[in-house]
């Protein structure tokens, strides 16, 4: 077993497993979901409120933090933990996806990627080594390597080029990481990203090349970027065969509650997605009975609790009619209530999966959950 990861239970009928990831900012039970705090804040929520969730990790973004507030301020604050008053673990994305999705100027070479800031048009150049250095300053517990993330419908040659560049950058990034030390005294883990689109041969090749680096954890990237959902699931299932069983697997940017359940079945341990917070601000709540669009007129006089399953204190204490009113009047409290509810739901879903894996009931629970969730979406 890796010192980072302890697997405590494995499901007999699927590839699901539950365990613990050990960090200097606390232990995290798996599988888990990371709330997204791109700029060092989960939208509408304070660090204290996120700390009250039954989870101890969140995700921020290297690209955005590099531009604002900048590495000088972050270093003076003793990293992002000190800056945002957060005692839990932090994972930082490399920012590669944001750079490659910029509508303006960007240029990828063997050396790295040159881009113009979406804020002021200033030019910047990221190399694999610089991305490591920036994340050393941020002080994140989990640092993502710089990779090339092509669209899900890209040409085959584009996938090959992205894979080749990603492997080259991963080797350089890991070499630099192992030559440098953490700035703030706590352990940091550098995670390479498997690419290859939905092509099985390319994915297998990428996994083999990156496994030679003997990293402590591995990420599956380049999915949920436009490819059909069945192809995403097939690719993750394929990766289960080639990524080390004893190390954590992180599926980047995924996804819906049903996506999380199906991919835990396929051996994934770590997830992140903006969906619970973004959809909350648009008035969409997640429940075990599907989605609730609280803006719908039928909730105007619905005085039942927002969620009768007790997902969060706010969803027990306020009615659907009141939340409907808050969204109609664009009160910030409405966004806060909906966001807290959705985050609580996502994390409760992960805790439920942990329990079902431990109890040996995971496979049958998955069938019941999906039938209820997808049948009763409202």
C-alpha positions in Angstrom: 0.0 0.0 0.0 1.1 3.6 -0.7 1.8 5.6 2.5 -0.6 8.2 1.1 -3.5 5.8 0.6 -5.0 3.0 2.8 -7.8 0.9 1.2 -10.0 -0.5 3.9 -12.8 -2.1 1.9 -13.4 -3.2 -1.6 -16.7 -4.2 -3.3 -16.8 -7.7 -4.6 -19.0 -7.1 -7.6 -17.6 -3.7 -8.8 -14.3 -1.9 -8.6 -15.5 0.4 -5.9 -13.3 0.8 -2.8 -13.3 2.9 0.4 -10.3 4.0 2.3 -8.3 6.9 3.7 -6.0 9.4 2.1 -3.5 10.7 4.6 -2.4 14.4 4.4 -0.6 16.8 6.7 -3.9 18.7 6.8 -6.0 15.7 8.0 -7.2 12.3 6.8 -9.8 12.2 4.0 -12.1 9.2 3.7 -12.7 7.9 0.2 -14.4 8.1 -2.2 -14.8 11.9 -1.8 -16.0 15.0 -3.6 -14.1 18.3 -3.6 -16.1 21.6 -3.5 -14.6 24.0 -6.1 -13.1 27.3 -4.8 -11.4 28.5 -8.0 -10.1 31.8 -6.5 -9.7 30.4 -3.0 -13.4 30.7 -2.1 -16.4 28.5 -2.7 -18.9 30.9 -4.1 -21.3 32.3 -1.4 -19.7 30.2 1.3 -17.1 31.1 4.0 -14.2 28.9 4.9 -15.9 28.3 8.3 -19.1 27.1 6.5 -17.1 24.8 4.2 -15.3 23.5 7.3 -18.6 22.5 8.8 -19.2 20.1 5.9 -18.4 16.4 6.6 -15.4 16.8 4.2 -11.9 18.3 4.6 -10.7 19.1 1.1 -11.5 21.7 -1.6 -10.1 22.5 -5.0 -8.6 25.8 -6.3 -7.1 26.8 -9.6 -3.4 27.6 -10.2 -4.0 29.7 -13.3 -6.6 32.0 -11.6 -4.6 32.3 -8.3 -1.4 33.1 -10.3 -3.2 36.0 -12.0 -5.1 37.1 -8.9 -4.0 37.7 -6.1 -0.6 36.6 -7.5 2.2 34.5 -6.0 3.8 37.4 -4.1 0.7 38.0 -2.0 0.2 34.2 -1.5 3.7 33.7 -0.3 3.4 36.6 2.2 0.2 34.9 3.5 2.1 31.6 4.0 0.2 30.1 1.1 -3.5 29.6 0.3 -4.2 27.9 3.6 -3.2 31.0 5.5 -4.7 33.4 3.0 -8.2 31.9 3.2 -8.0 30.6 6.8 -8.5 27.0 5.8 -7.1 24.1 7.8 -8.2 21.3 5.5 -6.5 19.9 2.5 -6.3 21.7 -0.9 -5.9 20.3 -4.4 -4.9 22.8 -7.1 -5.6 22.2 -10.8 -2.7 23.2 -13.0 -4.8 25.7 -15.0 -4.1 23.9 -18.2 -7.7 23.4 -19.0 -8.4 27.2 -18.5 -5.5 28.2 -20.7 -6.4 25.8 -23.5 -10.1 26.9 -23.5 -9.2 30.6 -23.8 -10.8 32.1 -26.8 -7.9 34.5 -27.3 -4.2 34.0 -27.9 -2.4 30.9 -26.7 0.4 28.8 -28.2 1.5 25.3 -27.2 5.1 24.3 -27.8 7.3 21.5 -26.5 8.6 23.9 -23.9 5.2 24.9 -22.5 2.3 27.2 -23.2 2.2 30.9 -23.8 -1.1 32.7 -23.3 -2.7 36.1 -22.8 -4.4 36.8 -19.5 -8.2 37.0 -19.8 -8.1 39.9 -17.4 -5.7 42.4 -19.0 -4.2 40.7 -22.1 -0.8 40.5 -20.6 1.4 37.6 -21.9 2.6 34.7 -19.7 4.5 31.5 -20.3 3.9 28.4 -18.2 6.3 25.5 -18.3 5.9 22.2 -16.3 8.6 23.4 -14.0 6.9 26.8 -13.4 3.6 25.2 -12.6 5.3 23.2 -9.9 7.0 26.3 -8.5 3.7 28.2 -8.5 1.9 25.4 -6.6 4.8 25.2 -4.1 4.0 28.9 -3.3 0.3 28.2 -3.2 1.1 25.3 -0.8 -1.6 22.9 -2.0 -1.5 19.4 -0.7 -2.2 17.9 -4.1 -0.6 19.6 -7.2 -1.7 18.8 -10.7 0.8 18.5 -13.5 0.6 20.7 -16.5 -1.1 18.7 -19.3 -2.8 19.2 -22.7 -6.5 18.7 -22.5 -8.0 18.3 -26.1 -11.7 18.4 -26.8 -13.8 15.2 -26.7 -14.4 15.5 -30.4 -10.9 16.2 -31.4 -9.1 14.5 -34.3 -7.2 11.3 -33.5 -3.8 13.1 -34.3 -4.7 15.9 -31.9 -5.2 13.2 -29.1 -1.8 11.7 -30.0 -0.1 15.1 -29.9 -1.7 15.9 -26.6 -0.6 12.6 -25.1 3.0 13.1 -26.3 3.2 16.6 -24.9 1.5 15.6 -21.6 4.0 12.7 -21.1 7.0 14.9 -21.8 5.8 17.6 -19.5 5.0 15.1 -16.8 8.5 13.8 -16.8 9.9 17.3 -16.6 7.4 18.3 -13.9 8.2 15.2 -11.7 11.9 15.7 -12.1 11.6 19.3 -11.0 9.2 18.4 -8.1 11.7 15.9 -6.7 14.5 18.4 -6.8 12.5 21.0 -4.8 11.0 21.1 -1.3 7.7 22.4 0.1 7.9 25.9 1.3 5.6 25.7 4.3 6.6 22.4 5.9 3.7 20.2 4.9 3.9 17.4 2.4 2.8 18.0 -1.2 1.8 15.4 -3.8 2.3 15.9 -7.6 -0.3 14.1 -9.7 0.1 13.3 -13.4 -2.9 13.3 -15.8 -3.7 10.5 -18.1 -4.8 11.6 -21.6 -5.7 9.9 -24.9 -9.3 10.9 -25.6 -11.7 8.0 -25.7 -9.2 5.8 -27.7 -8.3 2.7 -25.6 -4.9 2.2 -27.1 -3.9 5.8 -26.4 -5.3 5.7 -22.9 -3.4 2.5 -22.2 -0.2 4.0 -23.6 -0.6 7.2 -21.5 -1.2 5.2 -18.3 1.9 3.0 -18.9 4.1 6.0 -19.6 2.9 8.0 -16.6 3.1 4.9 -14.3 6.8 4.8 -14.9 7.0 8.1 -12.9 5.9 6.2 -9.8 3.6 9.0 -8.7 1.6 8.8 -5.4 -1.7 9.3 -7.2 -3.0 9.4 -10.8 -5.7 11.6 -12.5 -7.9 10.7 -15.5 -8.2 13.9 -17.5 -9.7 14.8 -20.9 -13.2 13.5 -20.1 -16.5 15.4 -19.7 -15.3 17.6 -22.5 -17.9 16.9 -25.1 -17.6 13.1 -25.6 -20.8 10.9 -25.3 -21.4 9.8 -21.8 -21.1 6.0 -22.6 -17.7 6.6 -24.0 -16.6 8.4 -20.9 -17.7 5.5 -18.7 -16.0 3.0 -21.0 -12.8 5.0 -20.8 -12.8 5.1 -17.0 -13.6 1.4 -16.8 -10.6 0.8 -19.2 -8.4 2.9 -16.9 -9.2 0.7 -13.9 -7.2 -2.1 -15.5 -4.0 0.0 -16.1 -3.8 2.4 -13.2 -2.2 1.2 -9.9 -4.9 -0.3 -7.7 -3.0 0.7 -4.5 -3.0 4.4 -5.4 -5.8 7.0 -5.5 -7.5 7.7 -8.8 -8.9 11.2 -9.5 -11.5 11.8 -12.3 -11.3 15.4 -13.1 -14.3 17.7 -13.6 -17.0 15.0 -13.1 -19.9 15.4 -12.6 -23.6 14.7 -12.0 -24.7 12.6 -8.9 -25.3 9.6 -11.3 -21.8 10.2 -12.8 -20.2 10.0 -9.4 -22.0 6.8 -8.5 -21.2 5.1 -11.8 -17.5 6.1 -11.7 -17.0 5.0 -8.1 -18.2 1.6 -9.4 -15.3 1.9 -11.9 -12.7 2.4 -9.2 -12.5 6.2 -8.9 -11.7 7.7 -5.5 -11.6 11.5 -6.0 -14.0 13.9 -7.8 -14.6 17.6 -8.3 -17.1 19.6 -10.3 -18.6 23.1 -10.4 -22.1 21.6 -10.9 -23.4 21.7 -7.3 -22.4 25.3 -6.7 -23.1 26.6 -10.2 -26.5 24.9 -10.5 -27.4 26.1 -7.1 -27.0 29.7 -8.1 -29.4 28.9 -11.0 -32.0 27.6 -8.7 -31.4 23.8 -9.2 -31.3 21.6 -6.2 -30.0 18.0 -6.1 -31.9 15.4 -4.0 -32.0 11.7 -3.8 -35.3 11.9 -5.8 -33.7 13.8 -8.7 -33.4 17.6 -9.4 -35.7 20.3 -8.1 -35.9 23.6 -10.1 -37.0 25.9 -7.3 -37.9 28.7 -9.7 -40.9 26.7 -11.0 -44.2 28.3 -10.2 -45.5 25.2 -8.4 -43.2 25.9 -5.5 -44.7 29.4 -4.8 -47.1 28.0 -2.2 -45.2 24.8 -1.3 -44.5 25.1 2.4 -42.8 21.8 2.8 -39.1 21.8 3.8 -36.6 22.2 1.0 -35.5 18.7 1.7 -37.2 16.4 4.1 -34.2 14.0 4.2 -32.3 16.5 6.4 -29.5 17.0 3.9 -28.5 20.3 5.5 -29.7 22.6 8.4 -30.8 25.2 5.9 -32.8 22.8 3.8 -34.6 21.6 7.0 -35.3 25.1 8.4 -36.6 26.8 5.3 -39.5 26.0 2.9 -39.6 25.6 -0.8 -41.9 28.5 -1.0 -39.5 30.8 0.9 -36.5 29.7 -1.3 -38.7 30.2 -4.4 -39.3 33.7 -3.2 -35.6 34.4 -2.5 -34.7 33.4 -6.1 -37.5 35.5 -7.6 -36.3 38.5 -5.6 -32.6 37.6 -6.3 -31.7 37.7 -2.6 -28.2 36.5 -1.9 -29.5 34.3 0.9 -31.2 32.1 -1.7 -28.0 31.4 -3.5 -26.3 30.6 -0.1 -29.1 28.2 1.0 -29.1 26.4 -2.4 -25.3 26.2 -2.5 -25.1 24.8 1.0 -27.8 22.2 0.3 -26.2 21.0 -2.9 -22.7 20.7 -1.4 -24.2 18.8 1.6 -26.0 16.5 -0.8 -22.9 15.7 -2.9 -20.8 15.0 0.2 -23.6 13.0 1.8 -23.8 11.0 -1.4 -20.1 10.2 -1.1 -20.5 9.2 2.6 -23.4 7.0 1.8 -21.3 5.2 -0.9 -18.5 4.7 1.7 -21.0 3.1 4.1 -22.5 0.8 1.4 -19.0 -0.3 0.3 -18.1 -1.2 3.9 -21.4 -3.0 4.4 -20.9 -5.1 1.2 -24.1 -3.7 -0.3 -22.7 -1.3 -2.9 -23.8 -3.0 -6.1 -27.4 -3.4 -5.0 -27.5 0.1 -3.6 -26.2 1.6 -6.9 -29.2 0.0 -8.7 -31.7 1.4 -6.2 -30.1 4.8 -6.2 -30.0 5.2 -10.0 -33.6 3.9 -10.4 -34.8 6.4 -7.8 -32.7 9.4 -8.9 -33.2 9.1 -12.6 -36.8 8.0 -12.6 -38.0 10.8 -10.4 -36.2 13.8 -11.7 -38.5 16.8 -11.3 
